[in-house]
Amino acid sequence: MPLQPKMGLREYGLLFLRRKWMVVFPFFYILLAACVYCVVTPELYRSETTILIIPQSVPQDYVRSTISVNVAQQLATINQQVLSRTTLMKVMEELRLFEKERKNLAPEEVVELMRKRVGIEVAQGKTRDSASDAFTLSFQYEDPKSAMNGAARLASFFIDENLKTREQQAVGTSEFLDSQLKETKEKLEALEGRVKEYKMRFMGELPQQMEANLRMLTGLQDRLRSNEASARALEDRKAYLEAQLSLMEKSITAGDNGQALSSYGQNPSLSLEGQLALKRARLAELSSKYTPMYPTVVAARQEVEELEKRVAESRVSASLPPDGKQPGGALSAPASSSPEGTEELRRMKAQLQASTVEIASLKREKQVIEQNIAAVEQKIERSPKREQEMISLIRDYENQKKSYDDLLKKKLEADVSQNLEKRQKGTQFQILDPANLPQESFRPDRRKGMLIGLLLALAVGFGGPVFRESMDLTLHDVRAFKHLFKAPILGTIPAVLGPESHREQALRRAAVIGGLVTFTVALSVFLIAYHAKIRAILNI
């Protein structure tokens, strides 16, 4: 019948009594199933070992490790290596684990079974130095001693793999940096060759030679001005010598014809006046370059003054009456008959030829100077272009040099880090607590299993009848009728059972008896088959 509101204990008692077999059978069967689970399930013993993470012994300020991964990432990598098929098969063969499973199952299934028995729990560190201080490695097996040996062997694999992995990473980093350093060095040497070739090719046009070119240009321009001044002075001297030479030749010709004496012999001041003209030209040239107190200018001025005095004296002596006698009473010899006049003529011709040669030399020197000036000016004009080209070359070279220096520094640090790992001074794993020998099984948890079975038995044993009663529309007594209908009850008629009702009762009795027999048989078989293990469990 439908459940009534505000049912009391009497109503619930009548309900459970009426459906007593729905309470008894689920309750005892579920308890039996819990007992079977707790007894039949193989016992697994769990052994644990704690591994301490020791940070790098050398301070990071002195030696920086090239192992960039943190401890959690490193643990994940080592975990994959330790739990690999090769490692687990090696441990199983060494410790003779899962012998029955290896005979009946495929190797992959056995490895997966063992992999599920291994557990790793990372403990988050509470110190400032490291993110993780330690982690726990556990292994579950049916035999306590085998569980302890398996945990210890896996822990040793963890430590060995950590050392091997860190050393391989350090060596790999060093080798990679070494290869990169060689490539960068080759590129740097190629750029150095290009810069050297460029400098040799455009020597004199480089931007750093601009100042030297300007000084050279200034010096060449000064030499050109000096050359031009010297050429002008020589041209003047040459004109003077040509005039003097022409005059002397005319005088000598006239003397040979007996018409007159040599004018040169009569006027010796003409040669002095020529020298005076040259000295004055020289003084004017020096005065344009130097100050009046410059020693060379002072000496030239003294020579000009001395020649002026001599010219004046010669003019005075030339103004004497021509009586055919010198102040000493001797007659002047004709120029043609005087060996001094012939020697003077020869000397002036030599000076004229020397002046001509010197003038030609100055002209050639002027051409060379002008060519040098043109070449230097072209170099100065091309310097800005060379500067832009050099900037591009130097920029590439400096960038490559910076990259090379950076790689060289990292390579040296990687070598030191590699030596650090080889000497086992980096981050290490050390066993803090060795694998323990478990005294109690880790699984199954019998107390927890029986408690869950009891709660499930109570829930199904007493919840099932309540649910079945709520779905049943049969009215079993007057109280249920009054609950559904408000009509007054005049009388009750007892139930009249027909053949069908008798068959249902017979089937119900048979089901109850069969359930009791089945439960009794199952319980007996269970107790007989596992009596030794049950006694051992109860003794514990």
VOGU-3710 file (C-alpha; in Angstrom, 3 decimals, decimal comma):
1> mplqpkmglr> 0,000/0,000/0,000  1,140/3,632/-0,375  3,203/4,930/2,546  1,233/6,921/5,060  2,460/10,228/6,450  3,714/10,286/10,029  4,169/6,541/10,280  5,252/5,343/13,688  7,493/2,537/14,793  4,547/0,168/14,945
11> eygllflrrk> 3,654/0,821/11,318  7,286/0,372/10,217  7,533/-2,753/12,336  4,434/-4,203/10,702  5,857/-3,226/7,278  9,217/-4,950/7,870  7,501/-7,952/9,456  5,224/-8,329/6,489  8,207/-8,154/4,145  10,718/-9,824/6,455
21> wmvvfpffyi> 12,344/-11,932/3,743  13,074/-8,830/1,661  15,036/-7,588/4,683  16,786/-10,811/5,631  18,048/-12,060/2,287  19,657/-8,795/0,940  21,181/-8,048/4,355  22,913/-11,410/4,793  23,826/-11,865/1,151  25,530/-8,440/1,021
31> llaacvycvv> 27,376/-9,164/4,268  28,467/-12,504/2,849  29,698/-10,782/-0,299  31,679/-8,273/1,798  33,220/-11,093/3,784  34,131/-12,971/0,644  35,736/-9,819/-0,798  37,779/-9,217/2,341  38,972/-12,825/2,481  39,346/-13,750/-1,185
41> tpelyrsett> 40,947/-10,518/-2,422  44,759/-10,973/-2,544  46,626/-9,044/0,089  48,954/-6,335/-1,124  51,714/-4,985/1,098  52,957/-1,489/0,495  56,577/-0,500/1,119  57,621/3,156/0,997  60,938/4,929/0,776  61,514/8,669/1,090
51> iliipqsvpq> 64,072/10,292/-1,221  65,483/13,682/-0,260  66,263/16,282/-2,891  69,618/17,873/-2,069  70,195/21,207/-3,837  73,427/22,137/-5,580  76,307/22,186/-3,097  78,227/24,948/-4,935  76,426/28,341/-4,707  74,635/29,450/-7,857
61> dyvrstisvn> 76,467/32,785/-7,702  79,745/30,969/-8,438  78,631/28,145/-10,732  75,311/28,258/-12,559  73,966/24,888/-13,623  72,862/24,379/-17,219  70,046/22,038/-16,095  67,134/24,396/-16,667  64,266/22,060/-15,735  62,888/22,263/-12,215
71> vaqqlatinq> 62,603/19,315/-9,856  58,977/18,558/-10,725  59,749/18,372/-14,454  62,849/16,329/-13,775  60,846/13,919/-11,621  58,314/13,500/-14,403  61,101/12,668/-16,855  62,824/10,257/-14,488  59,458/8,699/-13,639  58,913/7,871/-17,313
81> qvlsrttlmk> 62,404/6,405/-17,536  62,087/4,320/-14,364  58,612/3,069/-15,266  59,649/2,122/-18,768  59,143/-1,427/-19,985  62,894/-2,194/-19,976  63,436/-1,034/-16,402  60,387/-2,807/-14,970  61,197/-6,064/-16,746  64,728/-5,862/-15,369
91> vmeelrlfek> 63,439/-5,374/-11,825  60,963/-8,243/-12,203  63,709/-10,564/-13,393  66,125/-9,524/-10,634  63,580/-9,889/-7,801  61,531/-12,685/-9,404  58,293/-10,743/-9,240  54,985/-11,630/-10,961  56,233/-15,062/-11,967  52,718/-16,517/-12,390
101> erknlapeev> 51,512/-13,464/-14,291  54,528/-13,586/-16,603  53,671/-17,160/-17,494  50,003/-16,492/-18,195  49,930/-12,877/-19,455  51,623/-10,936/-22,190  54,717/-8,889/-21,223  52,867/-5,611/-21,852  50,074/-6,629/-19,476  52,541/-7,638/-16,764
111> velmrkrvgi> 54,418/-4,353/-17,146  51,185/-2,391/-16,914  50,236/-4,366/-13,802  53,523/-3,537/-12,119  53,322/0,063/-13,273  50,017/0,394/-11,413  51,684/-0,937/-8,263  54,303/1,861/-8,269  53,390/5,225/-6,775  55,282/8,542/-6,520
121> evaqgktrds> 54,114/11,371/-4,292  55,987/14,695/-4,391  56,028/16,628/-1,150  55,954/20,384/-1,728  58,852/21,982/0,046  58,348/24,622/2,689  61,809/26,113/2,533  62,916/29,032/0,444  65,692/27,145/-1,276  63,736/24,604/-3,306
131> asdaftlsfq> 60,267/24,001/-4,604  60,358/20,338/-3,482  62,247/18,903/-0,522  61,473/15,206/-0,879  59,226/12,674/-2,547  57,941/9,248/-1,572  58,216/6,169/-3,770  55,995/3,198/-2,957  55,558/-0,311/-4,327  52,769/-2,801/-3,658
141> yedpksamng> 53,154/-6,560/-3,787  51,665/-9,712/-2,271  54,817/-10,498/-0,294  56,053/-7,916/2,247  59,733/-8,641/1,650  59,351/-8,494/-2,114  57,493/-5,184/-1,752  60,416/-3,815/0,296  63,023/-5,058/-2,192  61,050/-3,673/-5,129
151> aarlasffid> 60,755/-0,212/-3,535  64,479/-0,177/-2,691  65,454/-1,247/-6,221  63,219/1,345/-7,855  64,650/4,031/-5,551  68,184/3,096/-6,611  67,052/3,325/-10,246  65,678/6,785/-9,511  68,982/7,991/-8,085  71,051/6,440/-10,888
161> enlktreqqa> 68,787/7,837/-13,597  68,942/11,291/-12,021  72,738/11,329/-12,108  72,802/9,927/-15,633  70,139/12,315/-16,905  71,760/15,418/-15,422  75,168/14,445/-16,771  73,731/13,749/-20,227  71,945/17,098/-20,235  75,121/18,920/-19,175
171> vgtsefldsq> 77,208/17,118/-21,824  74,553/17,721/-24,477  74,401/21,414/-23,641  78,189/21,702/-23,793  78,377/19,860/-27,134  75,609/21,983/-28,621  77,296/25,209/-27,536  80,616/23,919/-28,890  79,109/23,281/-32,331  77,407/26,678/-32,309
181> lketkeklea> 80,664/28,308/-31,225  82,546/26,723/-34,131  79,948/27,887/-36,650  79,956/31,385/-35,199  83,755/31,473/-35,241  83,807/30,507/-38,919  81,347/33,269/-39,738  83,354/35,735/-37,647  86,587/34,819/-39,422  84,838/35,218/-42,779
191> legrvkeykm> 83,654/38,701/-41,771  87,141/39,562/-40,517  88,528/38,534/-43,908  85,968/40,716/-45,675  86,837/43,703/-43,482  90,566/43,148/-44,021  90,131/42,780/-47,783  88,014/45,926/-47,903  90,608/47,927/-45,978  93,435/46,698/-48,184
201> rfmgelpqqm> 91,420/47,385/-51,325  90,453/50,933/-50,398  93,533/51,891/-48,424  93,736/55,682/-48,195  89,984/56,178/-48,707  88,858/54,866/-45,329  87,000/57,244/-43,003  89,661/56,952/-40,286  92,230/58,238/-42,804  90,268/61,419/-43,565
211> eanlrmltgl> 92,323/63,556/-41,194  95,612/62,226/-42,613  94,387/62,899/-46,143  93,489/66,470/-45,195  96,928/67,023/-43,699  98,505/65,508/-46,795  96,398/67,775/-49,012  97,476/70,818/-47,038  101,144/69,805/-47,320  100,830/69,217/-51,070
221> qdrlrsneas> 99,167/72,604/-51,539  102,004/74,252/-49,600  104,536/72,425/-51,761  102,659/73,549/-54,870  102,763/77,195/-53,783  106,448/76,890/-52,939  107,091/75,247/-56,307  105,272/78,012/-58,146  107,189/80,690/-56,236  110,482/78,991/-56,941
231> araledrkay> 109,556/78,636/-60,613  108,693/82,333/-60,841  111,986/83,262/-59,222  113,896/81,004/-61,615  112,014/82,441/-64,574  113,046/85,928/-63,467  116,637/84,800/-63,022  116,562/83,088/-66,391  115,274/86,273/-68,077  117,955/88,289/-66,352
241> leaqlslmek> 120,674/85,851/-67,357  119,463/85,825/-70,934  119,545/89,624/-71,011  123,005/89,749/-69,468  124,236/87,044/-71,806  122,888/88,881/-74,851  124,540/92,118/-73,686  127,875/90,412/-73,099  127,793/88,731/-76,492  127,140/92,086/-78,155
251> sitagdngqa> 129,982/93,707/-76,204  132,404/90,920/-77,128  131,431/91,186/-80,807  131,971/94,954/-80,774  135,366/94,536/-79,066  136,524/92,069/-81,713  135,721/94,623/-84,450  137,861/97,255/-82,650  134,957/99,662/-82,269  134,529/99,772/-78,508
261> lssygqnpsl> 135,523/98,199/-75,268  133,365/95,622/-73,632  130,509/97,269/-71,926  130,609/94,503/-69,429  134,219/95,348/-68,631  133,256/98,998/-68,370  130,121/98,373/-66,343  130,789/95,532/-63,889  127,806/96,763/-61,895  125,441/95,075/-64,397
271> slegqlalkr> 126,192/91,626/-62,943  125,752/92,967/-59,431  122,409/94,499/-60,373  121,270/91,104/-61,667  122,248/89,475/-58,421  120,510/92,290/-56,543  117,333/91,649/-58,499  117,481/87,967/-57,655  118,078/88,657/-53,987  115,195/91,081/-53,866
281> arlaelssky> 112,903/88,522/-55,481  114,055/85,974/-52,959  113,422/88,435/-50,107  109,934/89,157/-51,401  109,156/85,429/-51,574  110,381/84,795/-48,031  108,551/87,863/-46,696  105,270/86,450/-48,059  105,764/83,267/-46,029  107,526/84,331/-42,848
291> tpmyptvvaa> 107,584/87,224/-40,415  110,204/90,016/-40,723  112,095/88,595/-37,698  112,435/85,127/-39,189  116,192/84,286/-39,417  116,087/83,459/-43,140  114,256/86,730/-43,878  116,815/88,694/-41,812  119,747/87,047/-43,662  118,170/87,726/-47,079
301> rqeveelekr> 117,606/91,359/-46,140  121,262/91,720/-45,108  122,385/90,219/-48,445  120,158/92,688/-50,340  121,618/95,616/-48,373  125,175/94,414/-49,010  124,512/94,045/-52,759  122,943/97,498/-52,853  126,150/98,935/-51,382  128,291/97,073/-53,900
311> vaesrvsasl> 126,111/98,218/-56,817  126,441/101,803/-55,617  130,231/101,492/-55,379  130,457/99,948/-58,857  128,404/102,764/-60,317  130,756/105,312/-58,765  133,802/103,577/-60,221  132,125/103,344/-63,646  131,645/107,137/-63,738  135,484/107,866/-63,875
321> ppdgkqpgga> 136,856/109,603/-67,076  137,739/107,108/-69,849  141,381/107,896/-70,272  142,291/104,396/-71,039  143,826/103,930/-67,614  142,594/102,384/-64,427  143,145/104,121/-61,126  146,429/102,243/-60,991  147,446/103,716/-64,390  146,725/100,594/-66,447
331> lsapassspe> 144,587/100,600/-69,598  141,318/98,618/-69,763  141,645/95,586/-71,959  138,970/94,868/-74,492  136,408/92,259/-73,446  137,400/90,091/-76,341  140,990/90,050/-75,253  140,184/89,638/-71,501  140,141/86,036/-70,276  137,944/87,121/-67,356
341> gteelrrmka> 135,190/88,214/-69,737  135,307/84,895/-71,552  135,160/83,029/-68,252  132,251/85,171/-67,103  130,399/84,492/-70,351  130,921/80,808/-69,905  129,810/80,941/-66,290  126,609/82,830/-67,192  125,769/80,313/-69,881  126,227/77,532/-67,337
351> qlqastveia> 123,957/79,359/-64,896  121,402/79,882/-67,657  121,456/76,200/-68,529  121,213/75,236/-64,855  118,240/77,571/-64,427  116,569/76,037/-67,477  117,096/72,525/-66,108  115,869/73,537/-62,665  112,785/75,198/-64,154  111,988/71,988/-66,078
361> slkrekqvie> 112,479/69,986/-62,919  110,130/72,294/-61,032  107,538/71,911/-63,772  107,737/68,135/-63,542  107,541/68,340/-59,777  104,506/70,605/-60,144  102,767/68,046/-62,343  103,485/65,316/-59,821  102,209/67,504/-56,993  99,061/68,360/-58,925
371> qniaaveqki> 98,455/64,667/-59,665  98,945/63,839/-55,986  96,564/66,617/-55,008  93,952/65,303/-57,437  94,396/61,777/-56,086  94,074/62,929/-52,459  90,993/64,989/-53,315  89,392/61,936/-54,929  90,146/59,911/-51,812  88,549/62,612/-49,666
381> erspkreqem> 85,513/62,709/-51,945  85,105/58,923/-51,749  85,534/58,791/-47,966  81,782/59,289/-47,164  80,864/56,393/-49,452  83,532/54,196/-47,886  82,274/55,231/-44,467  78,753/53,963/-45,236  80,147/50,708/-46,606  82,406/50,313/-43,585
391> islirdyenq> 79,481/50,934/-41,227  77,597/48,013/-42,768  80,634/45,729/-42,601  81,578/46,758/-39,075  77,967/46,399/-37,868  77,788/42,814/-39,129  81,202/42,105/-37,682  80,356/43,608/-34,286  77,074/41,677/-34,102  78,849/38,443/-34,956
401> kksyddllkk> 81,623/39,261/-32,483  79,063/39,917/-29,763  77,332/36,630/-30,545  80,674/34,831/-30,484  81,644/36,364/-27,127  78,250/35,451/-25,675  78,513/31,858/-26,901  82,075/31,614/-25,635  80,965/32,755/-22,182  78,085/30,267/-22,178
411> kleadvsqnl> 80,408/27,499/-23,389  82,785/28,126/-20,498  79,863/28,107/-18,050  78,563/24,878/-19,622  81,982/23,254/-19,222  82,065/24,224/-15,563  78,501/22,940/-15,108  79,436/19,681/-16,850  82,377/19,256/-14,478  80,014/20,042/-11,593
421> ekrqkgtqfq> 77,631/17,255/-12,627  80,445/14,773/-13,224  81,721/15,385/-9,709  78,165/15,012/-8,389  78,031/18,494/-6,889  74,712/19,429/-8,513  71,179/18,670/-7,389  71,089/15,088/-6,105  68,640/12,512/-4,782  69,477/10,867/-1,477
431> ildpanlpqe> 67,499/8,196/0,367  66,169/9,736/3,553  64,088/6,778/4,771  64,944/3,344/3,364  62,226/0,998/2,199  60,326/-0,417/5,158  59,136/-3,976/5,697  55,320/-3,689/5,913  53,645/-5,573/8,763  50,044/-5,125/7,651
441> sfrpdrrkgm> 48,476/-5,402/4,241  47,694/-2,220/2,421  44,881/-3,710/0,398  42,181/-4,835/0,934  41,207/-2,618/3,836  39,033/-5,121/5,683  37,675/-2,726/8,237  36,674/-0,275/5,585  35,287/-3,042/3,364  33,161/-4,577/6,134
451> liglllalav> 31,883/-1,157/7,158  30,853/-0,354/3,602  29,249/-3,805/3,273  27,300/-3,324/6,490  26,042/0,078/5,449  25,083/-1,216/2,016  23,313/-4,230/3,583  21,308/-1,994/5,896  20,448/0,379/3,065  19,299/-2,380/0,703
461> gfggpvfres> 17,740/-4,616/3,402  15,559/-1,913/4,921  15,320/0,485/1,993  14,099/-2,199/-0,417  10,939/-3,067/1,529  10,098/0,587/2,017  10,434/1,219/-1,706  8,451/-1,946/-2,546  5,737/-0,927/-0,117  5,444/2,512/-1,688
471> mdltlhdvra> 4,843/0,924/-5,091  2,287/-1,628/-3,817  -1,393/-0,537/-4,059  -2,788/-3,431/-2,003  -4,778/-2,497/1,147  -3,767/-4,777/3,977  -5,871/-3,470/6,887  -8,607/-1,023/7,952  -6,063/1,699/8,752  -4,863/1,736/5,155
481> fkhlfkapil> -8,487/1,934/3,925  -9,247/4,856/6,215  -6,115/6,597/4,981  -7,287/6,458/1,383  -11,078/6,756/1,729  -13,191/8,934/4,021  -16,255/6,639/3,858  -17,388/4,979/7,126  -16,594/1,256/7,547  -19,645/-0,897/8,355
491> gtipavlgpe> -17,838/-4,256/8,572  -14,892/-6,406/7,397  -14,822/-9,583/5,381  -11,897/-11,991/5,814  -9,767/-12,798/2,760  -10,860/-15,845/0,873  -7,847/-17,643/-0,648  -8,341/-19,399/-3,955  -6,160/-21,851/-5,845  -3,980/-19,095/-7,263
501> shreqalrra> -3,278/-17,665/-3,838  -2,285/-21,098/-2,591  0,140/-21,495/-5,499  1,690/-18,089/-4,788  2,193/-18,974/-1,150  3,772/-22,271/-2,151  6,130/-20,543/-4,551  6,991/-17,969/-1,917  7,762/-20,681/0,646  9,880/-22,536/-1,896
511> avigglvtft> 11,806/-19,374/-2,756  12,432/-18,673/0,916  13,601/-22,201/1,573  15,789/-22,127/-1,548  17,322/-18,828/-0,539  18,070/-20,130/2,963  19,571/-23,315/1,574  21,651/-21,406/-0,971  22,930/-19,007/1,671  23,741/-21,900/4,009
521> valsvfliay> 25,572/-23,804/1,319  27,505/-20,727/0,127  28,478/-19,852/3,692  29,568/-23,418/4,404  31,664/-23,655/1,257  33,242/-20,305/2,008  34,090/-21,291/5,588  35,479/-24,656/4,536  37,548/-23,287/1,664  39,033/-20,307/3,498
531> hakirailni> 38,927/-21,416/7,114  42,705/-21,076/7,518  42,796/-17,593/6,102  39,723/-16,609/8,096  41,386/-17,826/11,280  44,538/-15,873/10,403  42,514/-12,739/9,764  40,574/-13,113/12,977  43,772/-13,685/14,928  45,104/-10,401/13,553
//
